[in-house]
Every structure is written in structure tokens, then in C-alpha cells.
Amino acid sequence: MPDLMLDHSMYHFRLIAALLVMTQSATADPTAQMRPLGNCAGCVISSEDFSEYRLMGLDLTDADISDVSFSQAFMSIAVLNGARLEGVSFEGADLRGATFVNAQLSNVSFIGADLTGAIFEGAVLTNSDLTLARLCKTQMPNDDMANADCG
């Protein structure tokens, strides 16, 4: 560890900070689990910016998420089953294969997001925007398959 401290570059500082964050438990800081394949089931997350983060396979089952940006984030196969989302942005995010089973989504933006293979079974979308979202093999809340953008 002392060798790393001799190099005062921002890279090493961020590396050490990332390693420290990853060792904390989710109960101490729920955002510590905001990483690929992280487990943040039941987390309460508010007023955070995870834009452009790589969060593939992140488990947000039953999480309460409000005023959070996941714009341009890579979140393929993320699990948001039973989650409650309010004022969340997934604009331009990669959500291929993500699941939103029985999720409650209010004022959520999916503008330009890739929802190929995403599952919204039993989800309730209120004032949510899917404008320009890529819908291919996307299971919508009414169990219809959206295939408008396959090809």
C-alpha cells in the first residue's frame, strides 16, 4: 500500500477509493453496491447520478429509487423486480434483458434506451416516457411483445 501512496496521480487515488468502497457493506452505504453484479436489493437510493456507469447484472430488487440518473449507463440484465422508481432517468441506457417485473415506475424516462429483451410483466408505468426507446422482444406490462425495432 505505501508504494501506491508515492504516486500521487488521480488514477491511484481513485483506485484506492474504489477498493475501499467495495469493502464496505451495503447497509453502511447502499451506493457501495452500485457496481457490475452488485447486490443492492432493498436499497433506498435518492438524488444520485450513475450516468455512464457500468452496472451489468446489478440486483435492485425491491429497491426504492428516486431522483436518480442512470443516463447512458450499461445495465444489461439488471434486476429491478418489485422496485419503486420515481423521477428516474434511463435516457440512452443499455437495458437489454433487464427485468422490471411488478415494478412501480412513475415519471421514469427511457428516452433512447435499448430495451431489447426487457421484461415489464406486471409493472405499472405512470407518466413514464418510452419515446425513441428500442423495443425488440420487449415484454410490456399487458403481456404484449413489443417488436417495433427488431430487424
C-alpha positions in Angstrom: 0.0 0.0 0.0 2.8 2.5 0.7 4.1 2.2 -2.9 0.7 3.3 -4.2 0.8 6.4 -2.0 4.1 7.5 -3.5 2.4 8.0 -6.9 0.0 11.0 -6.3 -1.8 10.6 -9.6 -5.6 10.9 -9.6 -5.7 7.3 -11.0 -4.2 5.7 -8.0 -6.3 7.9 -5.6 -9.5 6.7 -7.4 -8.3 3.1 -7.4 -7.7 3.1 -3.7 -11.1 4.9 -3.1 -12.9 2.3 -5.2 -11.3 -0.6 -3.3 -12.3 1.0 0.0 -15.9 1.5 -1.2 -16.1 -2.1 -2.4 -15.2 -3.4 1.0 -18.0 -1.5 2.8 -21.3 -3.3 3.4 -24.4 -2.3 1.6 -26.1 -1.3 4.9 -23.4 1.2 5.6 -23.6 2.8 2.2 -26.1 1.3 -0.3 -24.3 3.0 -3.2 -21.2 0.8 -2.5 -23.1 -2.0 -4.3 -23.7 0.1 -7.4 -21.2 -1.9 -9.5 -21.4 -4.7 -12.0 -23.2 -7.8 -10.5 -23.7 -5.8 -7.3 -26.5 -6.7 -4.8 -28.5 -3.7 -3.8 -31.8 -5.5 -3.2 -34.0 -3.4 -0.9 -31.7 -0.4 -1.1 -33.0 3.2 -0.8 -31.3 5.4 -3.3 -32.1 9.1 -3.8 -30.6 12.1 -5.6 -27.6 10.2 -7.1 -26.0 10.3 -10.6 -24.9 7.0 -12.0 -24.7 8.3 -15.6 -22.4 6.2 -17.8 -21.7 3.7 -15.0 -21.2 0.0 -15.9 -23.8 -1.8 -13.9 -24.4 -5.0 -15.8 -26.4 -7.5 -13.8 -27.0 -5.2 -10.8 -29.7 -6.5 -8.5 -32.1 -3.7 -7.4 -34.9 -6.0 -6.4 -37.5 -4.2 -4.1 -35.3 -1.0 -4.1 -36.7 2.5 -3.6 -35.1 4.7 -6.1 -36.0 8.4 -6.5 -34.4 11.3 -8.5 -31.6 9.2 -9.8 -29.9 9.3 -13.2 -28.8 6.2 -15.0 -28.5 8.0 -18.3 -26.2 6.3 -20.7 -25.5 3.6 -18.1 -24.7 0.0 -19.2 -27.3 -2.0 -17.2 -28.0 -5.1 -19.3 -29.6 -7.9 -17.3 -30.2 -5.7 -14.3 -32.9 -6.9 -12.0 -35.4 -4.2 -10.8 -38.2 -6.6 -9.9 -40.6 -5.1 -7.4 -38.6 -1.8 -7.3 -40.3 1.5 -6.8 -38.8 4.2 -9.1 -39.8 7.9 -9.1 -38.2 10.6 -11.2 -35.6 8.2 -12.6 -33.8 8.7 -15.9 -32.6 5.8 -18.1 -32.1 8.0 -21.1 -29.9 6.3 -23.6 -29.1 3.5 -21.2 -28.4 -0.1 -22.3 -31.1 -2.2 -20.5 -31.0 -5.2 -22.7 -32.5 -8.2 -20.8 -33.3 -6.1 -17.7 -36.3 -7.1 -15.7 -38.9 -4.8 -14.1 -41.4 -7.5 -13.0 -44.1 -5.9 -10.7 -42.1 -2.7 -10.5 -43.8 0.7 -9.9 -42.4 3.3 -12.3 -43.5 6.9 -12.0 -42.1 9.8 -14.1 -39.4 7.5 -15.4 -37.7 8.3 -18.7 -36.5 5.6 -21.1 -35.9 8.0 -24.0 -33.5 6.4 -26.4 -32.8 3.4 -24.1 -32.2 0.0 -25.5 -35.0 -2.2 -24.0 -34.3 -5.3 -26.2 -35.5 -8.3 -24.3 -36.5 -6.3 -21.3 -39.4 -7.6 -19.2 -42.1 -5.3 -17.7 -44.5 -8.1 -16.6 -47.0 -6.7 -14.1 -45.2 -3.4 -14.0 -47.1 -0.2 -13.5 -45.8 2.7 -15.6 -47.2 6.2 -14.7 -46.2 9.2 -16.7 -43.2 7.3 -18.0 -41.6 8.0 -21.4 -40.5 5.3 -23.9 -40.0 7.8 -26.7 -37.4 6.5 -29.2 -36.6 3.5 -26.9 -35.5 0.4 -28.8 -38.3 -2.1 -28.3 -37.5 -5.6 -29.6 -38.7 -8.7 -27.9 -39.7 -6.5 -25.0 -42.4 -7.9 -22.8 -44.8 -5.0 -21.9 -46.9 -4.8 -18.8 -50.0 -6.1 -20.6 -48.0 -9.2 -21.7 -47.8 -8.0 -25.3 -44.5 -8.3 -27.0 -43.2 -5.1 -28.5 -41.1 -5.8 -31.6 -41.3 -2.4 -33.4 -37.5 -2.1 -33.6 -36.5 -5.6 -34.4 -34.8 -6.1 -37.7 
